[in-house]
Amino acid sequence: MSSRTAADTRLLVEKSLRRRAWAERRFRAYGLGAVLLGVVFVFFLFASIISKGYTAFLQARVTLDIFYDPAAIDPEGTRQAETLAMANYSALVRAALREKFPEIEGNARRRALYALVSSSAAFELQHRVQADPSLLGQRQRLSFLAAANVDQLLKGKIDRRLPEANRVLTDQQIACADKLVNDGQLKLRFNSAFFTGGDSREPEQAGVWGAVVGSMYTLAVTLLLSFPIGVAAAIYLEEFAPRNRWTDLIEVNINNLAAVPSIVFGLLGLAMFLNFFGMPRSAPLVGGFVLTLLTLPTIIIASRAALKAVPPSIREAAFGMGASRLQMVGHHVLPLAMPGILTGTIIGMARALGETAPLLMIGMVAFIVNVPRSLADPATVLPVQIYLWADSSERAFLERTSAAIIVLLAFLIVMNAAAVILRNRFERRW
C-alpha cells in the first residue's frame, strides 16, 4: 500500500514538474516573441524612414553657360553697388536656357522651360557679381539647383507613364530634362545645402541647419538650468530635508508634475515668460526655460533614485571618519550616484529634444529662414521643423521630412552615446 502511494506521489510530482517546465518554456517563448515583434516593428519603422529620406541627401543640379551681360546687369557701366544689387539676374538664367533650347518658342512654353531651374539661381548670380564686379562681360559654366519637380523626376518619384494632365511636369519639361541629362548638364549631387541652410518655401532650397542650431541652443539652456537645479533639489530632499508633511507634499507634487501633459508647460511658459516677463517670442532662450520646467521632475526623480541606491554603509563610514553631512554628500555619495544622475539627465534631455507641443505655444512654430546666431534670435527646433514639413502639400517635402527625422535620430544617438561615455567615466564600484 505504501509502495503504491510513493509511486503515485512520484508520478504526481513528475507530472507537476513537466507542467511547470512546459509553462516556463511557454513563458520564455512569449517573451522572446514579444522581443522579436518589437524588433520587427522597429526595423520596419527605420526602414520606412530611411527609404523615404535618404534621397534628400542628393539634389539635382543644372549646369548652364552664363553670360554676365553688362546690358542686363549694369547698362550705364557705373559698377555701383546699388545698381548691381537691383539688376535682373533671372534674365541671365533665362538667356542661358534659351541658348540651350533655341527651338522652344512662345511665352507659355518658355515659362515652362524656365521653371526647370530653382529661383535661387538668380540670388547666387547676384552674390557672385556683387563679390566680383569684374565678371561682367565674361562667360562662366555654373551649377544651379534644379526645381523640386525636376529633382523628383530624376529620383524616379514622378511617373512618366501618367497622362500629361496628371503630372506636375509637362512632356516638354520632361524632354528638356532628358536632354540635359544626356548632355551631362543635369545630375544628382550631394545636397550640402540641406545640412547648411535654413528653412525655405521652395523644397530644393530647404535645409535643416537652422533647426539643428535652434535645438542646440534650446537644449544648452535647458541643460544649464535643469541639471544643477534638479540635482540640488534631489540632494536636499534625499539627504538634508526633514521628513514632515511639507516634504511629503513636495515629493507628491514632483511625482505628479512628471505626468503632466507637456502642453500644460507650454501654456505656463506662454503666460509667465512671454506675457508676464515680456521675453522674445520664438527664441531658444524661452524654449530652454519651458523645457527646463518640463525636464526638472524627471531629473529630480532619477537623481533621488540614484542617491538612494548608494549603500548606507558609505554614509556611515564617512560619518565615522568625522566628515560633515555636506562632506559626506559631496565627497562620497554624489560621486557614486553620478552615473545614475547622468542617465536620468540624458533621459530628460532626450524627452526635451523630442517635444513639440510646449514649443508651439511660445511661437517656435514660426517660419524661420535665417540660422539663429544668439539665444534671443527667432528659431525653431527639429521636431517643429519636421511638423512643418510634414504638413506641407508638396511632394518634395516628404523626403525632407524623413531626412529630418534621420537627423533627429542621429542627434539622439549622439546624446545617448555621450551619456554612456560619461556614465562609464564617472562610474565607481564598491
Secondary structure, 3 states (H helix, E strand, C coil): CHHHHHHHHHHHHHHHHHHHHHHHHHHHHHHHHHHHHHHHHHHHHHHHHHHHHHHHHEEEEEEEEEECCHHHHCCCCCCCHHHHHCCCCHHHHHHHHHHHCCCCCCHHHHHHHHCCECCHHHHHHHHHHHHCHHHCCCEEEEEEEECHHHHHHHCCCCCCCCCHHHCCCCHHHHHHHHHHHHCCCEEEEECCHHHHCCCCCCHHHCCCHHHHHHHHHHHHHHHHHHHHHHHHHHHHHHHHCCCCHHHHHHHHHHHHHCCCCHHHHHHHHHHHHHHHCCCCCCCHHHHHHHHHHHHHHHHHHHHHHHHHCCCHHHHHHHHHCCCCHHHHHHHHHHHHHHHHHHHHHHHHHHHHHCCCHHHHHCCCCCCCCCCCCCCCCCCCCHHHHHHHHHCCCCCHHHHHHHHHHHHHHHHHHHHHHHHHHHHHHHCCCC
